Amino acid sequence: MATVKSIHGSCLSFPFRVDARGSLATVSDPEEMARQFITDLIETRRYERVLVPDYGITDPTFQVADAGWLARLAYELEEQVKDYLPIISSISVRPGFLENGNFIQEFSLDQQQAALLVIYTIRGSNTPHSMVYPAWKLRPEFTGS
């Protein structure tokens, strides 16, 4: 029986790590690759990468965390994915908050609960995937560290 190969190949894992053999860990599952690429894009600040200065999102350190900030972040993420992640064929990012582990698509005054729902499809597939990224991971002052 012939093995079907992915059109996406494989890439280094994010975060960068070594596997049990001491080699660099790689990922070949397209769904996991897309999730890691989106997470990398969210956690990279614009101008952080010298060779690709526009890659990443605007540094949220000095921004007010309100409904406008979360909506701008969602829009910026959509645009960055379209520009830099060809593995993603379509994306929709929705601002909201987490309540008891469930995503609710509306504004919350509690900054500790703000989150983004990322719904995307991988190129070569029609299956929608989703992930929730808590916005407090972007701003270390929210965690008290």
N, C-alpha and C positions, 0 to 999 in steps of 0.2 A: 504494500500500500504506500502510495507516494505521500510525503509530508508537504503540507501547504505552508509556504513561507509567507511571512508578513511583508507587506510592501513598505513597512516602516523601519525594518531592521532592528538595531539595538543601540543603546546609548549608555553612558555612564549614569549611575544612579544619583538621585538628589535626595538627601544630602550626600555629598561625596564620602565614600567609605570603602573599606576593604571587606572582602567576603571571607568565609571560613578557611579558604586556601591561602589567604594572604594576597590575592589578586584584587585588582580594582573591581568593585561590584558593578554589574551592568543590569539593564532592564530591557526585555524584549517584548513584553506585553504592551500593546498599543494603548490600552486603557490606563495602565499604570504610568506609561511614559507621558501621556497627556496630563494626568493628574500632577505628576512631578514637574512638568514644564510650567503648568499654570501656577503652582506653588512657588516655583523659582521666580517667575515673573512678578508675582505679588511681593515676594520678600526681597527683591532687588530694587534698590533706590536708583532713580534716574541719575545719570552721570557717575554712577559707581563703577561701571565698566568702561575703561579708557577707550577700548577699541570699538565699542558699541554704546556711545554715551546716551542715546535716547531710549535704550532698553531699560524697562523697569517702570515703577510708578513714582510719582512725586513724593518726596519725603514728608510724612505726616506729622513730624515732630512739632512743628509750630503752627499747625492748623487746628481750628476749633472743631471738635468732633460733634457735629450736629447732622441733621437730615441732609443738608446740602453737601457736606463733606462726604458722606457715605454714597450719595448719588453720583458725585463727581468721581469718586474712586471706582464705582461700578462702570461708569462710562469710559474712564481712562483704561481700565482693565480690558474692556471689550476692544477698544482701539489697539492696544498693545498686542493682544492675542492675534488680531487680524494682520498686524504688521510683522510679527516675529515668530508665530507658531504655525507653520504650514500643516502640521499634523491635525489641527483643528479646522473642520470645514464650516461649522457654524457655532455661534456662542451667544448666550444671553446671560447677563449678570444682573441680579436683582438685590437691592438693598433691603434689609430687614433686621430681625433680631432673633435670638434663640431663647426659647422659654421651655424649660424642662427637657432640653435636648431636641425640641421641635423648632423648625424654622418658620417664622411668621413674617409675611411680607408687608410690613408697615413700620413706621418710625417709632422708636422707643426712646424715652428720655433717659433711660439707664444705659450709659455708655459701655458698661461692662458686658452688655448683651448684644451689641451691634455685630452684625455678620453679613456676609455676602453669600448668596446662593448662585453658584455658577452652573449653568446648564449648557452642555456642549455636545457636539457630535464629532466623531473622529473621521478624518478623510478615509473614504473607502468603506464606510459603514453608515447605516441609517439609524443605528441604535443610539438614543439619547443617554447621556451620562450626566451625573450631577455630583457636586461637592459643595460643602458649606465651609467657608473660611471665616473664622471669628476675627473681627476687626481689632479686638484688643491685642492680638498677637503682633499687630503692626506698631503698637504704641506701648513701649515698655513701662511707661508711667502708670498705665492702667493695672498692671500686675503687681505694682509695688516694688519692682526691682530697680 
